[in-house]
Each structure stands twice: as structure tokens, then as C-alpha cells.
Amino acid sequence: MMHRTKRAHRSIAGIGLVAAAALVLSGCSVTGAGTSSGDTEGDGTGTINALFMKQAGYSESDVAGMIKDFESKNPKITVKPTFVAYEALHDKIVTSAPAGTYDVVHLDVIWPADFASKGIITDVTERFPESWKSEMLGGALTSAEYQGKFYGVPWGPSTKMFFFNKEMVAKVGASQSDLTTWDGVLAVARKIKDAGLVKYPLAWSWSQAEALVCDYAQLLGAFGGEFTDSSGKLVTNEGAGVEALAWMKKTIDDGLTDPASLTFLEDDANKSMAAGKTAMEINWESTFRDQNDPSISKVVGQVVVTPTPAGPNGDHPGVNGSMALAIGAKSKHQLAAWKFIEYMTSQSVQEQYVKSSMTNWKSSYTKPEVTESNPEVFETAGVAYDSMILRPPVPNYNSVSQTLQVEIQNALLGKKTPQQAMDDAVAAANANLG
């Protein structure tokens, strides 16, 4: 079963996405609370605490600007933001849930089913305007949906894209047309290395973290693979699952991938390219903004963004990395939290910050005044969002992800063959699935 969403949102008529499969998770409430508002509604005023991810997408300064404007329009509400790295975000939400520490929390697409089934976030279906279901991109909507109900509001569709240094590529007599497949990428990378332009042309986010599963997902999809079969069991030890991992390992062995990638998260790969040490990478949309920020980049104007390259069968899906904002089930200020979420996810605000993150709203993609503010990424997004692969929609996703992280790294470090690593990953993951 290929877990992908098909997107086509660049045309004026019928901009939309097919919904991705929802994650199916179960569990008892860890908060002791249901998801109805009850006496937690509040009066729409007061101080609300919001938990955000601090890497990729909207920057901390972006969020600070949004909050400042929101507070000026809502003087009776104060917002106190907290930022944590993506790797800490899930556990931070879970451990803070019983105390109701955060009124608003930032969700990854892989978490709504887990959190909703455990009573950690609030069902906001009744607050969700019917018009939003047709005005927002369908794939974005799935980032906050579980069993036909909404547990938050989408805050930008997202996938990893391909970035390359056009000056380095040109110096070895190549061009963008040579980089449309992964075979082409490796051929050009070899030329760049042989010319001595950089020691390692490729950098990746291959630290033992969720970032590694995201990169593996894109390559798995490029090789025509799938995470699970029709019964929901992991099958990455078959065919494309092993081929993609072997490909990753070979890029290290051939000296094309920086071995430091095994310690890199997305921000590290981003910084390597910005320092001129990397010729190519895959990363989130905001990377293009960073590469063109003279305060942090030495390669301003040199980086090109394109859809992810294709694999042997012509497939080139990006990993679904959409996010959402949700209300904590034990928040005592749910009305104020909802006002804040409405504002943060509104079309006008998202359009204002499209250099950092794409917008949920279909009509944004037909507005020249919006697309012209970030034309390269909008042009790429039109293709990149057309095909996306969802990380394994299985119970206990975090446990399965951690198993994959360990075994993928075992192969990349040479501790196991790709086949043995995936055999062990599948055996451990499927045993946990029951």
C-alpha cells in the first residue's frame, strides 16, 4: 500500500489534494481529560502559552511578529511562546499535557491520531468553518484530522525539496537538467568532487532522529517503495526498502556524502550548504530563504530549488511534512487559544510569511502578488506537492520510527548490511504492532 497524497494546486480551476491516509493509533487518555471544552472554554481573554517547533518553516522572529500583531488586535490576550527543537516537541507535548501547561501546541502530521486518541488535544470540529474544507488544500487538512474529526488547524503544507549550488554545477559543465534523477545527481556530484570544489558534494539529515526517517522516506518513494503492506505491516525489508538504504550507504562509501551527515539534523545540512561546503541537499522549503540571507549564508544567489529527483521508475515523491496548531485538552483558555489559532493560520497571515512557509489556502497559489514574493519555491511547490509519501501510518508510530532510525544508522555506519538492518527493523516494528 503506497501511502501518498497526490497534489495539483497550481491550476486556477480545482486546486486541491487527495487526503492522505490517517494514522490509526489507539490508547487510553494520558491526561485524564476528554476532548470537549466544558469549563475550559474561558472568556476569550487572558494569557495563553503556546509551544512551537524552532527549526524549519516559520522562524522564531516570524512567530514573534505574528504574535505582536495578534496582541495588537486582541489587547485582552497575551501570548507566551516557547520554542523547542523538533526532536523534543513530541515528548514535550506529552509530558506537559496532564498539567495543561500549553494552551496551543504545534503538531507534526504524524501525531494527531496518537494525541487525539489519548485525549491530549481538543476536538475542534464544531469550531471548524465548513468553508475551510473547500478553501484549504486537502493534503494540508489531513495534518489535523483523525477519524473524520479535526483536532487542530493546518499551518502550512510542506515537503522536502532539492537544493543545489548552480555555480558549482556549472563549473563542471552540468546544469539543472542533469539533476532530475538521483543517478544524475550522483554523476554531477562525482564531477564536483573530482574537480576539488568541495570534499563532499552531498549533505543529509541522517542523525538518529525523525529527520533520518524523512530523508529515507523520500528515497524509498523514489525507488518505488512503500512502508507497509495492505495489512499495515512494515515491509521495508523487501525490494525498494533495501535498495534505497543500500544507495544511501554507497554515497558514503564513494565519498560523495559527507560522513558528518550521520550527526546532522536539517539545520546542520542547511548551514553546511550556506557555508559553501555542500553542493546539494534535500531540505524543507525555508531552506531557500536561509540560503539567500546574507547574514547567515555565503552562497546568496547561488542556490536553486527544484522538486526532489526521480528514482529508477521515475517516481519522485516528497515526504509529507505538514504541520498544524492544536489546543491542549486541559487548557483553561480554549476560546482565547482558538482566536490565536484562527489568526495564525489565516490566509492573510500565511500570505505575509510565504518566504518561510507555504500557505494552506488554495486561492493563494493564483495570486501573483503572493507567488511573486517567493517565485522559486512556489514554482517548485506546484510539482513537489503533486506526489508525497506519508511516513508509516501505524500504531505506536514513534516506537516504529525509533526502530527505523536505529537500524538505518546501523547500516549507514557499516554495523549491518542494509538487508540485515531492515530485516531487524521490520521484525522489531511488526512485533510491537501485534
C-alpha positions in Angstrom: 0.0 0.0 0.0 1.6 3.2 -1.2 0.8 5.9 1.4 0.9 9.0 -0.8 -1.1 12.1 -1.4 -1.5 13.4 -4.9 -1.5 17.2 -5.2 -2.3 19.5 -8.0 -2.7 23.1 -6.8 -1.2 25.3 -9.4 -4.1 25.5 -11.8 -6.8 28.1 -11.3 -9.6 25.6 -11.5 -9.7 22.9 -8.9 -6.7 23.4 -6.7 -6.8 20.5 -4.3 -5.2 17.5 -2.7 -6.4 14.0 -2.1 -6.4 13.3 1.6 -3.6 11.2 2.9 -4.4 8.1 4.9 -5.0 8.9 8.6 -2.7 7.3 11.2 -4.5 4.7 13.2 -3.4 4.8 16.8 -5.1 3.9 20.0 -4.6 4.3 23.6 -6.1 5.4 26.9 -6.1 9.1 27.9 -2.8 10.2 29.5 -4.4 13.4 30.6 -7.5 12.1 32.4 -9.4 14.6 30.3 -11.7 14.2 27.4 -11.6 16.5 24.3 -14.7 18.6 25.0 -14.2 22.1 26.2 -16.6 22.1 29.1 -15.5 24.6 31.8 -12.2 25.1 30.0 -13.7 27.4 27.4 -12.7 30.6 29.3 -13.9 34.1 28.3 -11.6 34.6 25.4 -9.1 36.7 27.3 -6.1 36.2 29.5 -2.6 34.7 29.0 -2.1 31.7 26.8 1.0 29.6 26.5 2.0 28.3 23.1 4.6 25.6 22.2 6.3 25.8 18.8 9.0 24.0 16.9 12.0 26.2 16.4 13.6 24.7 13.3 12.4 24.9 9.7 9.3 26.7 8.4 8.4 29.9 10.3 11.4 31.3 12.1 11.2 32.5 15.7 11.3 36.1 14.5 8.4 35.3 12.1 6.3 33.9 15.0 7.3 36.8 17.2 6.0 39.2 14.5 2.7 37.3 14.2 2.2 37.3 18.0 2.9 41.1 18.2 0.3 41.8 15.5 -2.2 39.4 17.1 -1.8 41.0 20.5 -2.3 44.5 19.0 -5.6 43.3 17.5 -6.6 41.4 20.7 -5.3 43.5 23.6 -7.0 41.3 26.2 -5.0 38.3 25.2 -1.3 37.8 25.9 0.7 35.0 24.2 3.8 33.5 25.7 5.7 31.3 23.2 8.1 28.5 23.9 10.3 27.1 21.2 11.9 23.6 21.3 13.7 21.6 18.7 11.6 19.2 16.6 13.2 16.2 18.3 11.9 17.4 21.7 8.5 18.6 20.6 6.5 15.3 20.8 7.7 14.4 24.3 7.3 18.0 25.5 3.6 17.9 24.4 3.0 14.6 26.1 4.7 15.3 29.4 3.1 18.8 29.8 -0.4 17.6 28.9 -1.5 16.4 32.4 -0.8 19.9 33.9 -2.4 21.7 30.9 0.8 23.7 30.6 0.3 24.7 27.0 -2.9 26.1 25.5 -1.7 25.8 21.9 0.7 23.2 20.6 2.5 22.7 17.3 1.8 19.3 15.7 3.5 17.2 13.1 1.3 15.3 10.6 2.2 12.0 12.2 0.8 12.9 15.7 -2.9 13.9 15.6 -4.2 10.3 15.8 -1.9 9.5 18.7 -2.7 12.6 20.6 -6.4 12.7 19.8 -7.0 9.0 20.9 -5.2 9.7 24.2 -7.1 12.9 25.0 -4.1 15.2 24.7 -5.6 17.7 22.2 -9.1 19.1 21.8 -11.7 18.2 19.1 -12.3 21.5 17.3 -14.6 20.1 14.6 -17.5 22.3 15.8 -15.3 25.4 15.6 -14.0 24.5 12.2 -15.9 26.5 9.5 -17.4 24.3 6.8 -15.9 26.7 4.1 -12.4 25.9 5.2 -12.8 22.3 4.0 -13.0 23.5 0.4 -10.9 26.6 0.7 -7.8 24.8 2.1 -5.6 22.3 0.4 -6.9 18.8 1.0 -3.4 17.5 1.9 -3.0 20.2 4.4 -6.3 19.4 6.1 -5.1 15.8 6.8 -2.4 17.2 9.1 -5.0 17.9 11.8 -7.6 15.2 11.1 -8.4 11.9 12.8 -11.4 9.7 12.2 -13.2 12.4 10.3 -12.8 15.0 13.0 -10.5 18.0 13.3 -8.1 18.3 16.2 -6.4 21.5 15.0 -5.9 23.8 12.1 -3.3 23.2 9.3 -0.3 25.6 9.4 1.3 25.0 6.1 1.7 22.1 3.7 5.4 21.0 3.5 7.8 18.6 1.9 11.5 18.4 1.4 12.8 19.8 -1.9 16.1 19.5 -3.7 18.7 22.4 -3.5 21.9 22.7 -5.4 24.6 25.3 -5.9 24.3 26.4 -9.5 27.8 27.8 -9.7 29.5 24.6 -8.6 27.3 22.6 -11.0 28.1 25.0 -13.9 31.9 24.8 -13.2 31.8 21.1 -14.0 29.8 21.6 -17.2 26.5 20.5 -15.9 23.1 22.1 -15.5 19.7 21.7 -13.8 18.6 19.2 -16.5 21.4 16.8 -15.3 19.9 16.7 -11.8 16.4 15.5 -12.5 17.2 11.9 -11.4 19.2 10.6 -8.5 21.6 8.9 -10.9 22.2 12.3 -12.5 22.8 13.8 -9.1 25.5 11.3 -8.3 27.2 11.7 -11.6 27.4 15.5 -11.2 28.4 15.1 -7.5 31.3 12.9 -8.7 32.4 15.6 -11.1 32.3 18.3 -8.4 34.3 16.1 -6.0 36.9 15.2 -8.7 37.2 18.9 -9.5 38.0 19.7 -5.9 35.3 22.2 -5.5 34.2 20.6 -2.2 35.3 17.5 -0.4 31.8 16.1 0.0 29.2 17.3 -2.5 26.2 15.9 -0.6 24.9 16.6 2.9 21.9 15.0 4.5 19.9 15.0 7.8 20.9 11.5 8.8 21.3 11.8 12.6 19.4 9.2 14.6 16.2 11.3 14.7 13.0 11.8 12.8 14.9 13.7 10.2 16.5 10.5 9.1 13.2 8.8 8.6 12.0 11.8 6.5 15.1 11.5 4.2 14.7 7.7 3.9 11.0 8.2 3.1 11.9 10.4 0.1 14.4 7.9 -1.2 12.1 4.9 -0.5 9.5 6.6 -2.6 11.9 7.5 -5.3 12.8 3.8 -5.6 9.1 2.9 -5.9 8.8 1.6 -2.4 6.3 1.6 0.4 6.5 1.4 4.2 3.6 -1.0 4.8 1.5 -3.6 3.1 -2.3 -3.8 2.9 -2.4 -5.3 6.4 -0.4 -2.4 7.9 2.7 -4.4 8.5 6.1 -2.8 7.8 7.7 -4.2 4.6 10.8 -2.1 4.2 13.0 -5.2 4.1 11.7 -6.0 0.6 12.9 -4.7 -2.7 12.9 -0.9 -2.7 13.3 -0.6 1.0 16.6 -2.3 1.0 17.7 -0.7 -2.4 17.1 2.8 -1.0 19.2 2.1 2.1 22.0 0.5 0.1 22.0 3.6 -2.2 22.4 5.8 0.9 25.3 3.7 2.2 27.0 3.7 -1.1 27.0 7.5 -1.3 29.0 7.5 1.9 31.4 4.8 0.8 32.0 6.6 -2.5 32.9 9.8 -0.7 30.0 11.8 -2.1 28.1 12.2 1.1 29.7 14.0 4.0 30.0 11.3 6.8 29.1 14.1 9.2 25.6 13.7 7.8 25.2 10.9 10.4 25.2 13.6 13.0 23.3 16.2 11.1 19.8 17.5 11.5 18.1 19.7 8.9 19.6 22.9 10.3 23.1 21.4 10.1 22.7 20.4 6.5 21.4 23.9 5.8 24.4 25.5 7.5 26.8 23.3 5.5 25.3 24.5 2.2 25.2 28.1 3.4 28.9 27.9 4.2 29.7 26.7 0.7 30.8 23.3 1.9 27.9 21.4 0.3 26.9 21.4 -3.4 23.5 19.6 -3.0 20.9 18.6 -0.3 17.3 17.9 0.3 15.6 20.1 2.9 12.4 21.9 3.8 11.0 25.0 1.9 12.5 27.5 4.3 16.0 26.5 3.2 15.8 28.7 0.2 15.1 31.7 2.4 18.1 30.8 4.6 20.5 30.3 1.6 19.7 33.8 0.4 20.0 35.5 3.8 23.4 37.3 3.7 23.6 37.3 7.5 23.9 33.5 7.6 24.8 32.5 4.0 28.0 32.8 1.9 26.1 31.5 -1.2 23.4 34.1 -1.7 22.1 33.9 -5.2 23.9 30.7 -6.0 21.3 28.1 -4.7 18.5 26.7 -6.9 15.4 24.9 -5.6 13.7 22.1 -7.6 11.5 19.1 -6.9 13.2 16.0 -5.5 15.0 14.0 -8.2 13.4 10.9 -9.6 14.4 7.3 -8.9 14.7 4.3 -11.3 11.0 4.2 -12.1 10.5 7.9 -12.4 8.9 8.3 -9.0 9.9 11.4 -7.1 7.6 11.8 -4.0 8.5 14.2 -1.2 7.8 13.3 2.4 4.6 14.7 3.8 5.8 17.2 6.5 2.7 19.3 7.0 2.1 20.8 10.4 -0.9 22.1 12.5 -1.8 24.1 15.6 -4.0 22.4 18.2 -5.5 23.3 21.6 -4.4 21.3 24.6 -7.2 19.3 26.1 -6.6 20.7 29.6 -6.2 24.3 28.5 -8.4 26.6 30.6 -8.3 29.3 27.9 -9.6 27.4 24.9 -11.6 30.3 23.4 -8.6 32.6 23.5 -6.4 29.8 22.2 -8.9 29.3 19.3 -8.8 33.0 18.5 -5.0 32.8 18.3 -5.0 29.7 16.1 -7.6 31.4 13.8 -5.3 34.3 13.4 -2.0 32.4 13.0 -3.5 30.1 10.3 -5.5 32.8 8.5 -4.8 33.3 4.8 -3.7 36.9 5.2 -1.0 36.0 7.8 0.2 33.0 5.9 0.5 35.0 2.7 2.5 37.6 4.6 5.1 35.0 5.5 5.3 32.8 2.4 9.1 33.2 2.2 9.2 30.9 5.2 6.4 28.5 4.7 3.8 27.7 2.1 0.1 28.6 2.7 -2.8 26.3 3.3 -5.1 28.3 1.2 -5.9 27.3 -2.4 -6.5 30.7 -3.8 -3.1 31.9 -2.6 -1.5 30.0 -5.4 -3.3 32.0 -8.0 -2.4 35.4 -6.7 0.6 37.0 -8.5 1.2 39.3 -5.6 1.7 36.3 -3.4 3.6 33.9 -5.6 5.9 36.7 -6.8 7.1 37.2 -3.2 8.8 33.7 -3.3 8.5 32.6 -7.0 11.2 29.9 -7.0 9.6 28.0 -4.1 6.0 28.5 -5.4 7.0 27.1 -8.8 8.7 24.1 -7.2 5.8 23.5 -4.8 3.4 23.1 -7.7 5.3 20.0 -8.6 6.6 18.9 -5.3 3.2 18.7 -3.6 1.8 16.7 -6.5 3.2 13.5 -5.0 4.0 12.9 -1.4 4.8 9.9 0.7 3.4 9.5 4.2 5.6 8.0 6.9 4.3 4.6 8.1 0.6 5.1 9.2 0.9 2.6 12.0 0.0 2.3 15.7 2.8 3.5 18.1 4.4 5.5 15.3 7.1 6.9 17.5 8.3 3.4 18.5 8.4 2.3 14.9 10.2 5.4 13.9 12.8 4.9 16.6 13.4 1.4 15.4 13.9 2.5 11.9 16.3 5.3 13.0 18.5 2.8 14.8 18.6 0.2 12.1 19.1 2.7 9.2 22.0 4.1 11.1 23.4 0.6 11.8 23.5 0.1 8.0 25.0 3.6 7.3 27.7 3.0 9.9 28.5 -0.3 8.4 27.5 -2.3 11.5 25.0 -4.3 9.5 24.2 -4.9 5.8 21.2 -2.9 4.5 19.3 -6.2 4.2 20.1 -7.3 7.8 19.3 -3.9 9.2 15.9 -3.8 7.5 15.1 -7.4 8.4 15.8 -6.5 12.1 13.8 -3.2 11.8 10.8 -5.0 10.3 10.9 -7.8 12.8 11.0 -5.4 15.8 8.5 -3.0 14.5 5.9 -5.7 13.5 6.3 -7.4 16.9 5.3 -4.1 18.5 2.3 -3.7 16.2 0.9 -7.0 17.4 
